[in-house]
Amino acid sequence: MSIENPLLTVPESAMSASSPEVRGTLRDLVQRGELGLFVTAPHRVCLAERRRLPLVGCLVQTLRDDARNRPFQESAIVVACSLRSGAAYAGRAFASAAYMLDVGEPIGDPGEGVSGDAFELDVADRLGLPRGPTTYAAWVLVRDRISNVVHVEIDDPPPAYDDPEVAKFVSDWQAAHVPPAPHVSPPRVRGQKVPAYGTVAGAPKVPSRKGIALALPERVAMGPSATCELLLSFRLPALPRHIVRHAAGEAGQEGATAVVPVTVVVTGDDFAGPFAAELRVPSFTPVDPADPAPVVEGQAVIDLLALPGMWRSRRTMFVWAFSGEQASEPCAVAFA
């Protein structure tokens, strides 16, 4: 975001939508007309003890957007990606409107003014996050808007007795028993052009820095044989579990050097959903086995409508992609 997030200065003890610090921050944002979706969260949480991962935010939007769009609490999506496993989770941010707190009347002219709301949610509860140690990157999005990213470290409770030898044994065992890289998904189908991986005609240019780029048709005519080609390019760090360890790879790995997860999240203009699907996309970038954090790149094309469970309804949809700390820009597609 181009605007500095003032919520990042709010102390953890004041991370509540009703706290004077958050309410005051919201009023300042509204008065300055700084539009956006701003969130903050604790830097560290022990889910086994606290059982909550609180996230607090402010939404500031024009009165016209507020009136035109469905209520935020009915449309907001929360996404969290584990930087340790690569797993991504997406779901509705709110179970009901009771999680939303309105902060006074909108300021300014009803036609041209700005409104603001403060909100809070429990990310662990909404997404059913596992309790194991990791670091999550988390966002809140609504239609084609997304918040800043926050990072939350998840700790295990401290052991009753800390034995350095046991800790070293566990660390060494984990390093020596890295699980094999996953298979590519969706897999290629012999005789069909989609999905395809590697160098893909028409795909966006691979980002110059870490990131994901998407492209979609603006409009798709729906019908029994309708398709919707989602083109993506990426430059992403590969975790050890994403590296293909054997020169020839395994069946289903397409001869790749790495297979990285990219989670597609779809939300509707008039229906939150979300739909989420994990793609496992191959990269053919040469990887140095001694590099603990290699960055790989690649391109892909898949049929969005062929993903299991994907909606086939006539509406405008916004498509996002997430992997680790990276979130794409949204792509809008009108299904008619």
N, C-alpha and C positions, 0 to 999 in steps of 0.2 A: 504494500500500500504506500502511496506517496505521502499520506498524512501520518505524522508520528502518532502512535497509539498512546493516548494519555492514560488508559487503563493499566498499562504496564507498571505504573508507579504506585498503584493501589496495593497496600500491604495485604498479606494473606488473611489477616484477622478481619479485614473489611470486605472480603470477597463475597458479597451478598447484594442482590439487586436492590434491596431496601436500605443498604448502608448509606450514611451521609456522604461518604467519599464517592461511591458510585453514582448516587443521585446528583451530586455536585458536578461530577465529570460530565454526565449526560447533559445537564443544563448548559454547561460551557460549550459543549459540542453543538447543541441546538442553536444557541445564541450566535455562535460564529458561523453557522450554516455549513459545518464540515460533515458532508454526507459520507456514510460508510457503515460498515459492520465491524465493530471492534470487540475483541475478546481478550480475556486473561484467565490464568489458572495458576495453581500452586506449582512451584518448580519441582517439588518432590512429594510423593504420596506413598503410604504403605497401605495397599488395599486390604491386606489381611487384618489390619488393625482398624483402619478408618472406614473401610468399605464404601468410600465415596471418592469420586474424582470430580470435584466441583469445577464448573466453568461459568464465568460471569461475563456478560457482554452488554453492549449498547448498540442499538440500531437507530441510525439517523437517516431519514429519507424525506423527500418532498411530500407535501400534502397530496399532490396529484398521484404520486406513486402509492401512497398509503391508501387512497380511496380506490385506485384502479386495481390493485393487486389483492389477492386473498390474504387474510390476516397472517402475520409472521408466524404465530404459534401453530398455524395449520400447514405452513409451507417449509419451515426450516428443517434442514438436514444436518446432522453431525457426522463427521468422518474422523477416524483415528487410524493411524498406521504405526505398527510396531517397527522400530528401527533395529530390533534384534532379530526378529523372525521374518520380517517382510510382510506379515499378515496385515490386511486392511479390514476395517469394519465401518459400516455405514447404516444409518437408521434415522427415523424421525427424532428430532431434537426434543419434542415435547409430547407427553402422553395426553395432555389436556391444556386448556387455556389457563388453568390454575397456576401454571408455572410462570406466567407472564405478569409483570407488574408495570402498569402504566404510570408514568411520572408526569402528572399534571396535564393541562391543556396545551395543544400545539401553540408555538409562538409564531407570530407574524400573520400576514394576510392569508385567509383560507385558500385563495387561489394560487398564491405564489410562495406560501410559507413552508416551514420545515417542522416535522414532528419527530419525537424521539421516544424510545422505549428502552427500559433496562430489563434484562432477563438473566435467569440462572438455570442451570441444568446439571444433572449428575451423569457425566459421560459413561462411567462404568456401568451404571444402571441401564441407561438407554441402549447401550451397545452390547451388554453382557460380556464385558471384557474379562479375560482370565486374570488371575492374581499373580502370576509369575513375574519375576523381575524383568524389566525392559524399559525403554523410553518410548513414549508415544508422541508423534506429531499429530496435532488435532486442529480441525477447522470447523466452522459453521458456515453453511451456504444456504442461499435461498434463490431459486431460479438461476439467474446468470450473475449473481453477486456472491462473493466469498469474503470471509474475514481474513485477518492476519493469521499466521500459524502460531500455535503455542506448543512448547515442549514440556512434557511432564515425565519425570523419572519415577518409575514404580519400583519400590524397594520391597524386599522380603523383611519380615521382622528380624532383629538381630538374634543370632544363635545364643543359646544358653552358655555354650562354651566355644570359643573360637580357636580351632586347631589349625595352624598354618600348614601343616603337612597334609591334612585332609583337604584343605582348600586347594593346595597345589595339585594333589592327586586328581581332584575333580576337574580342575582347569586343564590339566594335561590330557585327561581322558577325553574331554569334550573336543579338544583340538585335534586329537587323533581319530575321532569318530564323527567327522562331519558327514551329515546325511547326503546322499547323492542328489545332484541337481534334479529338479522336477522335469517331467515331460512337457513338451510344448502343448499349449492349449489355447484356442481350439487347434486340433491337428490338421495338417494338410490332408486333402482328399484327392486321391489320384484322379486325374482327368478334369479337375475343377480349378479355376483360376483363383478362387477365394476360399479359405484364407491363403495368404502368401506372406513370406518373410524374407528378409535380406534387403536388397535394394528394390524398392517398390515404386513404380512409375506413378507420379501424381501425389506422392506422399509429401508432407511438409518437409522443409529442410531440417536436418538434424540440428537441435539447439547447440549454440556455440558454448553454452555453459550447461550445467546439470539442469535437466528439465524434460518436459513432455510436450509435444505439439500435436494437435489434432486437426483433422479436416473432415467435413461431412457435406453432403449435398444440402442445399437450402430447403429443398422441397422433395417429398417422396409421395408418389401416388400409391395409396394402399390398395391391396388386393391379395388374393391367395398366393401369387407368385412374387410379391413385392420383395425387394432387397434394399438394403441401405449400407453402402460401403463406408466403413469407418477407417480412415487412414491415420496412422500415427507414426511419429518419429520420436526417438528418445536418446538421451545421454544420461545414464544413471550409474550410481555405484552398485557394484555386485557384492553381495554378502558371500562368505565362504560357502554357504549352502546352495548358492546359485551358480557356482562354478562347475563346469563339466570337467571331471578329474581325469578321465581316460581320453586318450588321443582320438579314438574313434567314437567316443560317446556311447550312448545306449540307444536302443530302438526308441523312437519317439522324441529324440533330442535334435533331430535334423542336422547332425554334424556340427552343432553350435559349440562355442567356447563357454557360453554362459546362457542361462535361462532365467530371466528376471520377471517378477510379478508386477503387473500393472492392473489396477482395479478401476474398471469403468463404472461410474455412478451416473444414473439418469434420473432426472426429476422433471415433472411436467409444469407447464405454465399455470394449469388450473388443478393440478393434483400432485402432491408432494412425493408419493411413493415412499422410499426410492427403490429403483431397481439397481442392483449391484452385481457385477460379475468379475471374477479375477481372471485376467488373461495371463498366460505364461509365455512370454515372448522371447524367442532366441536372439542372441547376438553372436556375430562372427568376428568380433574384435579380438585380435591376439591378446592373450592374457599372460602376464608374467606370474608363474606360480609363487614367486617370492613376494609379490605385491599383496599386502594385507587388505587393501581397499581399492581394487582396480575399478576404473570407470569404463563402462562399455556403451556402445551405441547400436542402434538398429532402426529398422522400419518394418511396418506391418500393415496389412489390410485385412479386415474381417467384415463379415456381414453382421451388423448390429442386430438385425431382426432374427438372425439364426441362433443367437445366444439363448440357451434354455431359460424360459420364463420371461423373456423380454416382451413388453407390452406391444400389441399390434392395434392400438386405438388411434383415432384421428384427433390429434392435438399437437401443439407445439411442445417440443421437449428440449431440455438443455443437457448436454453430455459433458461430463468431466472425466478426468483420469488422474489417478493418484498412485504414487509409489514412494515409499519412505518419506522423506521430507518434501517431495516435489508434488506440486499440483499444477495441472494444465490450466490454460485459459478455457472458458466454456465454448462449446459449439452448439448453435441452435439449429434445429431441423423441424420443419413443419410437415407432419404426416397428414395428408388430406385424402 
